[in-house]
Amino acid sequence: MNWRLFCKRKLNFGKRLVRIHHSNAVLFLLLSITGFILFSTAFRSTFPGMRVDIKNAHIWIGFISILPLFFYLPKITRHLKRLRKRLKHRNNLFFVLTILVSLLISGLFLTFQRSISPIFSSFMLFVHDMATWIGVPYVIYHSVTRSKIFKRFESGQTPKVPVPVEDGNPILKRRTFLKKATGGTIMIISLPFIGKWLSAYIPSGSTFSSEVHANEFTPLPKPKPKSKPPIGGGRNGQFRYYTVTEMPTLTNKNWSFTIDGLVERPKTYRWKEFLELGRDVQVSDFHCVTGWNVYDVTWEGIPLKRFLESAAIKPEAKYLKFYSADGVYTDTLTVDQAMLDDVMIAMLIDGKLISKQNGGPVRLIVPKMYAYKSVKWLNRIELIDNEHIGFWEQRGYSKDAWVK
């Protein structure tokens, strides 16, 4: 990359195209780095406080990435005339432009996804993911095979003795071999990540086959007839599992559930006691603020409204503070929000105990709000008289978590 081009003013047409190309490459690199940081579960759990800043940086880099395209558009007709007899270069140009435009348009919608429908948001997330998993390996291949180091390896000596051409012994040029080897290596490295992404969209033989980390509890709750088979028909979509710290390992011995604070009848339940509480079944959609959604999920659990009524809330209580068994995550609802009919302390999903990955054995479900309000590994509810700021709200998420 010729960095001097960024500082020069009077450039011919070819050099101006190279400058636009280099600008786009730098911005795409920054987008890729920040995007993969956001994708990383390890980063999310190790540096949760930085996630919002990285997300904002990713968004602003995306906006700035529009500028190279803006400067290129007036030149595209002349550029295509230059490539009139170079079909491979034209195809490469159209492919790269398609990837870039897909990323920018989908990224723009995802930035303002709270203003669009969840279904359209899911589609835009799919487009953004697809453009990423196709575009990033291709750009890496494109960059490597055009680097100076690669060109040095390409320049091998021509054989002095003629090589016979046979069906079983085709001549493979050094350049062709290196390109195929580079492409194959990049593909092998990328396939596990692409496979992990595709698994969220390709239903497996068992809905729960990917949820391998399970908490061990006995006895298991017996699902109601509406849970198994699920009256929602089985969830439509796949969960993406996030955590801000190490997932807690819970068993009969170390699990308990407490309701305390400003209530007349505080109580701590052990597992068998908790199973005896009356449960209802409901079907609702699950929305993540990052853009993905799972539809028609059948939940079975205790309606929070009923649970609070049994504890007898004191008049001075204004908020509920929810605690996760991970020891880190908390969030809050107002008393009025908590009294909504579909807010649930859930134990089963589609007729089975909620998995460890998905926040089981007990998690909060607030269907009309984004999922950062639905606390995983829920083990305590405290009634308080002053507002508590939740984990992600402290780090920049909106207190207004309503799904539009």
C-alpha positions as CSV (number, residue, x, y, z in Angstrom):
1,M,0.0,0.0,0.0
2,N,1.3,3.4,-1.0
3,W,0.5,5.7,1.9
4,R,1.9,8.7,0.0
5,L,-1.2,8.7,-2.2
6,F,-3.3,9.8,0.7
7,C,-1.4,13.1,0.9
8,K,-1.1,14.0,-2.7
9,R,-3.6,16.3,-4.5
10,K,-2.9,16.3,-8.2
11,L,-3.2,12.6,-9.3
12,N,-4.1,11.1,-12.6
13,F,-7.2,9.0,-12.9
14,G,-5.5,5.7,-12.2
15,K,-3.8,6.9,-9.0
16,R,-7.1,8.4,-7.8
17,L,-8.7,5.0,-8.2
18,V,-5.8,3.4,-6.3
19,R,-6.3,5.9,-3.5
20,I,-10.0,5.1,-3.2
21,H,-9.1,1.4,-3.3
22,H,-6.6,1.8,-0.4
23,S,-9.0,4.0,1.6
24,N,-11.7,1.3,1.3
25,A,-9.2,-1.4,2.3
26,V,-8.2,0.4,5.5
27,L,-11.8,1.0,6.5
28,F,-12.8,-2.6,5.7
29,L,-10.0,-3.8,7.8
30,L,-11.1,-1.6,10.8
31,L,-14.7,-2.8,10.3
32,S,-13.6,-6.4,10.3
33,I,-11.5,-6.0,13.4
34,T,-14.3,-4.3,15.4
35,G,-16.9,-6.7,14.0
36,F,-15.0,-9.8,15.1
37,I,-14.4,-8.3,18.5
38,L,-18.1,-7.8,18.9
39,F,-18.7,-11.4,17.7
40,S,-16.2,-12.8,20.2
41,T,-17.7,-14.4,23.2
42,A,-14.4,-14.2,25.0
43,F,-14.2,-10.4,24.5
44,R,-17.8,-10.0,25.7
45,S,-17.1,-11.8,28.9
46,T,-13.6,-10.4,29.6
47,F,-14.2,-6.8,28.6
48,P,-18.0,-6.2,28.9
49,G,-17.6,-2.5,29.6
50,M,-15.9,-1.9,26.3
51,R,-18.5,-3.6,24.1
52,V,-20.7,-0.5,23.7
53,D,-17.7,1.7,22.8
54,I,-16.5,-0.9,20.2
55,K,-20.0,-1.1,18.8
56,N,-20.2,2.7,18.4
57,A,-16.8,2.7,16.8
58,H,-18.0,-0.1,14.4
59,I,-21.0,2.0,13.5
60,W,-19.1,5.2,12.9
61,I,-16.5,3.4,10.8
62,G,-19.4,2.0,8.8
63,F,-20.7,5.5,8.1
64,I,-17.2,6.7,7.1
65,S,-17.0,3.7,4.7
66,I,-19.7,5.3,2.6
67,L,-17.2,8.1,1.6
68,P,-15.0,6.0,-0.7
69,L,-18.1,4.7,-2.5
70,F,-19.4,8.3,-2.8
71,F,-16.1,9.4,-4.4
72,Y,-16.0,6.4,-6.7
73,L,-19.5,6.6,-8.2
74,P,-18.7,9.5,-10.5
75,K,-15.7,7.5,-11.8
76,I,-17.4,4.2,-12.3
77,T,-18.4,4.6,-15.9
78,R,-14.9,5.6,-17.0
79,H,-13.4,2.8,-14.9
80,L,-15.7,0.2,-16.5
81,K,-14.6,1.3,-19.9
82,R,-11.0,0.6,-18.9
83,L,-12.0,-2.8,-17.8
84,R,-14.0,-3.5,-21.0
85,K,-11.7,-6.3,-22.1
86,R,-10.7,-7.5,-18.6
87,L,-13.6,-9.7,-17.7
88,K,-12.1,-11.1,-14.4
89,H,-11.4,-7.6,-13.2
90,R,-14.9,-6.5,-14.0
91,N,-16.4,-9.5,-12.2
92,N,-14.1,-8.8,-9.2
93,L,-15.3,-5.2,-9.1
94,F,-19.0,-6.1,-9.2
95,F,-18.5,-8.8,-6.5
96,V,-16.7,-6.4,-4.2
97,L,-19.2,-3.6,-4.7
98,T,-22.1,-6.1,-4.0
99,I,-20.4,-7.1,-0.7
100,L,-19.7,-3.5,0.4
101,V,-23.2,-2.3,-0.5
102,S,-24.8,-5.2,1.3
103,L,-22.7,-4.6,4.4
104,L,-23.4,-0.9,4.4
105,I,-27.2,-1.1,3.8
106,S,-27.8,-3.9,6.2
107,G,-25.5,-2.2,8.8
108,L,-27.5,1.0,8.4
109,F,-30.8,-0.8,9.1
110,L,-29.3,-2.7,12.0
111,T,-28.0,0.6,13.5
112,F,-31.6,1.8,13.7
113,Q,-33.2,-1.7,14.1
114,R,-35.4,-0.5,17.0
115,S,-37.3,1.5,14.4
116,I,-38.0,-1.4,12.1
117,S,-40.0,-4.6,12.5
118,P,-38.2,-7.6,14.1
119,I,-38.8,-9.7,11.0
120,F,-37.0,-7.2,8.8
121,S,-34.3,-6.8,11.4
122,S,-33.7,-10.6,11.3
123,F,-33.5,-10.4,7.5
124,M,-31.0,-7.6,7.6
125,L,-28.9,-9.4,10.2
126,F,-28.8,-12.5,7.8
127,V,-27.7,-10.2,4.9
128,H,-25.0,-8.6,7.1
129,D,-23.7,-12.0,8.4
130,M,-23.7,-13.5,4.9
131,A,-21.8,-10.5,3.4
132,T,-19.3,-10.8,6.2
133,W,-18.7,-14.5,6.0
134,I,-18.4,-14.4,2.2
135,G,-16.7,-11.0,2.0
136,V,-14.0,-11.3,4.7
137,P,-12.4,-14.5,3.4
138,Y,-12.5,-13.1,-0.2
139,V,-10.9,-9.8,0.8
140,I,-8.2,-11.7,2.7
141,Y,-7.5,-13.8,-0.3
142,H,-7.6,-10.7,-2.6
143,S,-5.1,-8.9,-0.3
144,V,-2.7,-11.8,0.2
145,T,-2.5,-12.7,-3.5
146,R,-1.8,-9.1,-4.5
147,S,0.8,-8.4,-1.8
148,K,4.5,-7.8,-2.6
149,I,5.5,-10.8,-0.5
150,F,3.2,-13.1,-2.5
151,K,4.5,-11.7,-5.8
152,R,8.1,-12.6,-4.7
153,F,7.0,-16.2,-4.1
154,E,5.3,-16.2,-7.5
155,S,8.4,-15.3,-9.4
156,G,10.0,-18.8,-9.8
157,Q,12.4,-20.0,-12.4
158,T,11.0,-21.4,-15.7
159,P,12.0,-25.0,-16.1
160,K,14.9,-25.4,-18.6
161,V,13.8,-28.9,-19.6
162,P,10.4,-29.2,-21.3
163,V,7.8,-31.0,-19.2
164,P,5.5,-33.6,-20.9
165,V,1.8,-32.8,-20.7
166,E,-0.3,-35.8,-19.8
167,D,-3.8,-36.3,-18.4
168,G,-2.4,-37.5,-15.1
169,N,0.4,-34.9,-15.0
170,P,-1.0,-31.4,-15.9
171,I,1.3,-28.4,-15.8
172,L,0.4,-26.2,-12.8
173,K,2.2,-22.9,-12.8
174,R,3.8,-21.7,-9.6
175,R,1.4,-18.7,-9.5
176,T,-1.7,-20.9,-9.9
177,F,-0.5,-23.4,-7.3
178,L,0.2,-20.6,-4.7
179,K,-3.2,-19.0,-5.4
180,K,-5.0,-22.3,-5.0
181,A,-3.1,-23.2,-1.8
182,T,-3.8,-19.7,-0.4
183,G,-7.5,-20.0,-1.2
184,G,-7.7,-23.5,0.3
185,T,-6.0,-22.4,3.5
186,I,-8.3,-19.4,4.0
187,M,-11.3,-21.6,3.3
188,I,-10.2,-24.3,5.8
189,I,-9.7,-21.6,8.5
190,S,-13.1,-19.9,7.7
191,L,-15.3,-23.0,7.5
192,P,-15.7,-23.5,11.2
193,F,-16.9,-19.9,11.7
194,I,-19.2,-20.1,8.7
195,G,-20.6,-23.4,9.9
196,K,-21.3,-22.0,13.3
197,W,-23.1,-19.1,11.7
198,L,-25.1,-21.4,9.4
199,S,-26.1,-23.6,12.3
200,A,-28.4,-20.8,13.5
201,Y,-30.4,-21.0,10.3
202,I,-30.4,-24.7,9.5
203,P,-32.6,-26.7,11.8
204,S,-31.0,-29.9,13.2
205,G,-32.7,-33.2,14.0
206,S,-33.2,-32.1,17.5
207,T,-34.0,-28.5,18.6
208,F,-31.7,-29.0,21.6
209,S,-28.8,-30.7,20.0
210,S,-26.6,-27.6,20.2
211,E,-27.4,-27.0,23.8
212,V,-24.8,-29.4,25.2
213,H,-24.1,-27.6,28.5
214,A,-26.9,-28.6,30.9
215,N,-27.4,-28.0,34.5
216,E,-28.2,-31.3,36.4
217,F,-31.3,-31.2,38.5
218,T,-33.5,-33.9,39.9
219,P,-36.4,-34.2,39.8
220,L,-37.0,-32.5,36.5
221,P,-40.2,-30.4,36.2
222,K,-43.0,-32.4,34.5
223,P,-44.2,-30.3,31.5
224,K,-47.8,-29.4,31.2
225,P,-49.8,-30.8,28.2
226,K,-49.5,-27.4,26.4
227,S,-45.7,-27.5,26.8
228,K,-45.1,-30.9,25.3
229,P,-45.8,-31.0,22.5
230,P,-45.4,-27.2,22.5
231,I,-48.6,-25.3,21.6
232,G,-46.4,-22.8,19.7
233,G,-45.3,-25.7,17.4
234,G,-41.7,-25.4,18.4
235,R,-39.6,-22.3,18.2
236,N,-38.8,-20.7,14.9
237,G,-35.2,-19.6,14.8
238,Q,-32.1,-20.3,17.0
239,F,-30.8,-18.6,20.1
240,R,-27.4,-17.0,20.1
241,Y,-25.8,-17.5,23.5
242,Y,-24.1,-14.6,25.2
243,T,-22.7,-14.2,28.7
244,V,-20.7,-11.4,30.4
245,T,-18.8,-13.8,32.6
246,E,-18.3,-17.5,33.2
247,M,-21.5,-19.5,33.1
248,P,-22.5,-20.7,36.6
249,T,-22.7,-24.4,37.3
250,L,-25.9,-25.0,39.2
251,T,-27.2,-28.2,40.9
252,N,-29.8,-29.1,43.5
253,K,-27.3,-28.6,46.2
254,N,-26.2,-25.0,45.4
255,W,-29.4,-23.6,43.7
256,S,-31.9,-21.5,45.5
257,F,-34.4,-18.8,44.6
258,T,-35.1,-15.8,46.9
259,I,-37.7,-13.0,46.9
260,D,-37.0,-10.3,49.5
261,G,-36.7,-6.6,50.0
262,L,-39.9,-4.6,50.3
263,V,-42.3,-7.6,50.6
264,E,-44.5,-8.8,53.5
265,R,-43.5,-12.5,53.0
266,P,-39.9,-12.9,51.9
267,K,-38.9,-16.4,51.1
268,T,-36.1,-18.6,49.8
269,Y,-37.0,-21.7,47.8
270,R,-35.0,-24.8,47.3
271,W,-35.4,-26.7,44.0
272,K,-38.1,-29.2,45.1
273,E,-40.1,-26.4,46.7
274,F,-39.9,-24.3,43.6
275,L,-41.2,-27.1,41.5
276,E,-44.4,-27.2,43.5
277,L,-45.3,-23.6,42.5
278,G,-48.1,-23.4,40.0
279,R,-46.9,-22.8,36.4
280,D,-48.6,-21.5,33.2
281,V,-47.7,-21.9,29.6
282,Q,-47.4,-19.1,27.1
283,V,-46.1,-18.5,23.5
284,S,-44.1,-15.4,22.7
285,D,-41.3,-14.1,20.6
286,F,-37.8,-13.4,21.8
287,H,-36.0,-10.3,20.6
288,C,-32.3,-9.5,21.0
289,V,-31.2,-5.9,20.7
290,T,-28.4,-7.0,18.3
291,G,-31.0,-7.8,15.7
292,W,-31.7,-11.6,15.9
293,N,-35.1,-13.0,16.9
294,V,-36.7,-16.3,17.8
295,Y,-40.4,-16.7,17.2
296,D,-43.2,-18.8,18.6
297,V,-41.3,-19.9,21.7
298,T,-43.4,-22.0,24.2
299,W,-42.4,-21.1,27.7
300,E,-43.6,-22.7,30.9
301,G,-43.1,-21.0,34.2
302,I,-44.6,-18.9,37.0
303,P,-46.2,-15.6,36.0
304,L,-44.3,-12.9,37.8
305,K,-47.5,-11.1,38.7
306,R,-48.8,-14.1,40.6
307,F,-45.4,-14.7,42.3
308,L,-45.3,-11.1,43.5
309,E,-48.9,-11.2,44.7
310,S,-48.0,-14.3,46.9
311,A,-45.1,-12.3,48.4
312,A,-47.3,-9.2,49.1
313,I,-45.5,-6.2,47.8
314,K,-45.2,-3.3,50.3
315,P,-46.7,0.1,49.1
316,E,-43.3,1.8,49.1
317,A,-41.8,-0.7,46.6
318,K,-41.4,0.9,43.1
319,Y,-38.9,-1.3,41.4
320,L,-37.8,-5.0,41.1
321,K,-34.1,-5.8,41.0
322,F,-33.2,-9.1,39.4
323,Y,-30.1,-11.0,40.2
324,S,-28.3,-13.6,38.1
325,A,-26.5,-16.6,39.7
326,D,-23.4,-15.6,37.8
327,G,-22.8,-13.0,40.5
328,V,-22.4,-10.1,38.0
329,Y,-25.5,-9.5,36.0
330,T,-28.5,-7.5,37.3
331,D,-31.4,-5.6,35.8
332,T,-34.6,-4.0,36.8
333,L,-38.3,-3.4,36.0
334,T,-40.8,-1.1,37.5
335,V,-43.6,-2.7,39.5
336,D,-46.0,-1.8,36.8
337,Q,-43.9,-3.4,34.1
338,A,-43.4,-6.5,36.3
339,M,-47.2,-6.9,36.5
340,L,-47.7,-7.4,32.8
341,D,-49.4,-10.6,32.2
342,D,-46.7,-12.2,29.9
343,V,-43.7,-11.5,32.2
344,M,-42.6,-14.9,33.5
345,I,-40.2,-16.7,35.7
346,A,-39.6,-19.4,33.1
347,M,-38.3,-23.0,33.7
348,L,-39.2,-24.8,30.5
349,I,-38.8,-24.0,26.8
350,D,-40.7,-26.1,24.3
351,G,-41.4,-28.7,27.0
352,K,-37.8,-29.1,28.3
353,L,-35.8,-27.6,31.1
354,I,-34.1,-24.4,30.0
355,S,-30.5,-25.3,29.2
356,K,-27.5,-23.8,31.0
357,Q,-26.4,-21.9,27.8
358,N,-29.9,-20.3,27.6
359,G,-29.9,-19.2,31.3
360,G,-31.5,-22.2,32.9
361,P,-32.8,-23.7,35.0
362,V,-34.7,-20.5,35.7
363,R,-34.6,-17.2,33.8
364,L,-36.8,-14.2,33.4
365,I,-38.8,-13.7,30.3
366,V,-40.0,-10.2,29.3
367,P,-41.4,-10.7,25.8
368,K,-42.3,-7.1,25.0
369,M,-38.7,-5.9,25.8
370,Y,-35.3,-6.7,24.4
371,A,-33.6,-9.7,25.8
372,Y,-31.1,-7.9,28.0
373,K,-34.0,-7.4,30.4
374,S,-34.6,-11.2,30.5
375,V,-32.1,-12.1,33.2
376,K,-30.4,-15.5,32.8
377,W,-29.7,-17.8,35.7
378,L,-32.3,-15.9,37.8
379,N,-31.9,-16.7,41.5
380,R,-33.2,-13.6,43.4
381,I,-35.8,-10.8,43.1
382,E,-35.5,-7.8,45.4
383,L,-38.2,-5.2,45.8
384,I,-36.7,-1.8,46.2
385,D,-37.9,1.8,46.4
386,N,-35.2,3.5,44.2
387,E,-34.3,2.8,40.6
388,H,-31.5,0.4,39.9
389,I,-29.4,0.7,36.7
390,G,-28.9,-2.7,35.1
391,F,-25.7,-4.2,33.8
392,W,-26.0,-3.1,30.2
393,E,-27.7,0.1,30.9
394,Q,-24.7,1.1,33.0
395,R,-22.6,0.5,29.8
396,G,-24.7,2.6,27.4
397,Y,-27.8,0.5,26.6
398,S,-31.1,2.3,26.7
399,K,-33.3,2.1,29.8
400,D,-36.2,2.0,27.3
401,A,-36.0,-1.6,26.2
402,W,-39.4,-1.9,24.6
403,V,-39.6,-3.6,21.3
404,K,-41.2,-1.2,18.9
